[in-house]
Amino acid sequence: MNIVNILGSPRKNGTSARIARAFAETAATYGATVTDYTLNTMQYRGCQGCEGCHTRADRCVLLDEATPVLDHLYRADIVVFSAPVYFGDTCGQFKSFFDRMWSLIRTDAPEDEEGTRLPPNKVAVLVLTHVQTAGAHDDVVGRYVRNLELYGFEVRPLVAGGLRLLPNADIDDHLRTAASLARELVRAG
């Protein structure tokens, strides 16, 4: 099983990164191959709206450090998308990458066909964290779930809300939930 772990947090050991790593490390112990991509350490631009991916190519025409990540999505069985929610949306590093995923959509697909360029049967694990009370950012979760479903993913959200503004907040329950989901998905694959 091939897993891509996209770490969107600007903090290397932030809460969303720790939860995503708990998933990835557990999956690896069950034989999965995991590739981590830490967006904050990469040089890339957000979508430029050029539509080159739909008019002159079948992939994003920008060539930067996001290119191999986008290419790796085609081969992945599971993709872990993780990010903190800041001011009503995901952090900028994650949002810029997610916008680049527009290149994975088929704008020419008939209404009765899938609109994604990705192969079928992929799972997305969506890890979102925030300090607001649980449920405060359900709109953000719903929006990302819907978008990932457009790409053909079966989406499994892991949302950690109501977290304290401390770098070492107790997230043991969320880490256990991520590890349990990893066991479930890798065993099923």
C-alpha positions in Angstrom: 0.0 0.0 0.0 1.3 3.4 -1.0 0.6 6.4 1.3 1.3 10.0 0.6 1.4 12.1 3.8 0.9 15.8 3.0 1.8 17.9 6.0 0.4 21.3 5.6 1.2 22.8 9.0 3.8 25.5 9.2 4.9 23.9 12.5 7.0 20.8 12.1 5.5 19.3 15.3 2.2 21.0 15.2 -1.0 19.2 16.2 -2.2 18.4 12.7 1.3 17.1 11.8 1.5 14.9 14.9 -1.9 13.4 14.2 -0.9 12.8 10.5 2.4 11.2 11.6 0.6 8.9 14.0 -1.5 7.6 11.1 1.5 7.3 8.8 3.8 5.6 11.4 1.1 3.1 12.3 0.4 2.3 8.6 4.1 1.8 8.1 4.2 -0.8 10.9 1.6 -2.7 8.9 3.7 -2.7 5.8 2.6 0.4 4.0 5.1 2.6 2.2 4.8 6.2 3.3 6.2 9.3 1.7 6.0 12.5 3.7 5.8 15.9 2.0 6.2 18.9 4.4 4.8 21.8 2.5 6.4 24.5 4.7 9.8 23.4 3.6 9.0 23.3 -0.1 9.3 26.0 -2.7 6.1 26.2 -4.8 3.4 28.6 -6.0 -0.3 28.4 -5.7 -2.5 27.9 -8.7 -2.0 30.7 -11.2 -5.4 30.3 -12.8 -3.7 29.9 -16.2 -5.8 26.8 -17.2 -2.8 25.3 -18.9 -3.7 22.0 -17.1 -6.9 22.0 -19.1 -5.9 23.6 -22.4 -2.4 22.4 -23.2 -1.6 19.6 -20.8 -3.3 17.0 -18.5 -1.3 18.0 -15.5 -0.3 21.3 -13.8 2.0 23.2 -16.1 3.9 24.8 -13.2 7.2 23.1 -12.5 8.3 23.5 -8.9 8.5 21.4 -5.8 4.7 20.7 -5.8 5.0 18.9 -9.1 6.3 15.5 -7.7 3.7 15.7 -5.0 0.9 16.1 -7.5 2.4 13.3 -9.6 2.6 11.0 -6.6 -1.1 11.3 -6.0 -1.8 9.2 -9.1 0.1 6.3 -7.5 -1.1 6.6 -4.0 -3.7 4.4 -2.4 -4.2 6.7 0.6 -3.4 10.4 0.8 -3.3 12.0 4.2 -4.1 15.8 4.0 -3.3 17.6 7.2 -3.5 21.2 8.2 -4.5 23.6 11.0 -7.5 25.9 10.6 -6.5 29.5 10.9 -9.1 32.3 10.7 -11.8 30.2 9.0 -9.8 28.2 6.5 -6.7 26.0 6.3 -3.3 27.6 6.7 -1.9 29.3 3.6 0.7 26.6 2.9 -2.0 24.0 2.6 -4.5 26.1 0.8 -1.9 27.1 -1.9 -1.1 23.4 -2.5 -4.8 22.4 -2.5 -5.5 25.0 -5.1 -2.9 23.4 -7.3 -4.9 20.2 -7.2 -7.4 21.9 -9.6 -5.2 20.3 -12.3 -6.5 16.9 -11.3 -10.1 17.8 -12.4 -11.3 17.0 -15.9 -13.2 20.1 -17.0 -14.3 18.2 -20.2 -15.9 15.3 -18.4 -19.5 14.5 -19.4 -22.0 14.9 -16.5 -22.4 11.1 -16.2 -18.6 10.5 -15.8 -16.2 11.1 -13.0 -14.6 14.5 -13.2 -11.3 13.4 -11.8 -8.1 12.5 -13.6 -7.0 10.3 -10.7 -7.5 6.6 -10.8 -10.4 5.3 -8.8 -10.5 3.7 -5.3 -8.3 6.2 -3.4 -8.9 7.1 0.2 -8.2 10.6 1.6 -7.6 11.0 5.3 -8.4 14.6 6.1 -6.8 15.8 9.4 -7.9 19.3 10.4 -7.2 20.9 13.8 -8.4 24.1 15.4 -8.7 25.8 18.8 -12.4 26.7 18.5 -15.0 24.6 20.2 -15.8 21.3 18.5 -18.0 21.9 15.5 -17.0 25.5 15.1 -15.4 24.9 11.7 -17.8 22.2 10.3 -18.1 24.4 7.2 -14.4 24.1 6.5 -14.5 20.4 7.0 -17.5 20.0 4.8 -15.9 22.1 2.0 -12.7 20.1 2.0 -14.6 16.8 2.1 -16.8 17.8 -0.9 -13.7 18.9 -2.9 -11.8 15.7 -2.1 -14.9 13.7 -3.2 -14.8 15.6 -6.5 -11.3 14.1 -7.0 -12.9 10.6 -6.4 -11.6 10.1 -2.9 -13.4 8.2 -0.2 -12.9 10.8 2.6 -12.2 9.9 6.2 -12.1 13.1 8.3 -10.2 13.3 11.5 -11.0 16.6 13.1 -9.5 17.8 16.4 -11.3 20.9 17.6 -11.4 22.7 20.8 -7.6 22.4 21.3 -5.8 24.7 23.7 -3.4 27.2 22.4 -0.4 25.3 23.7 2.2 23.6 21.6 2.1 20.4 23.7 -1.7 20.2 24.2 -2.8 16.7 25.1 -4.0 15.0 21.9 -3.5 11.4 22.9 -7.1 10.5 22.0 -6.7 12.0 18.5 -3.4 10.1 18.1 -5.1 6.8 19.1 -7.9 7.5 16.7 -5.5 8.2 13.8 -3.6 5.0 14.6 -6.8 3.0 14.7 -7.9 4.3 11.3 -4.5 3.5 9.9 -4.8 -0.1 11.1 -8.3 -0.4 9.6 -7.4 1.0 6.2 -4.1 -0.8 5.7 -5.7 -4.1 6.8 -8.6 -3.6 4.4 -6.2 -2.7 1.5 
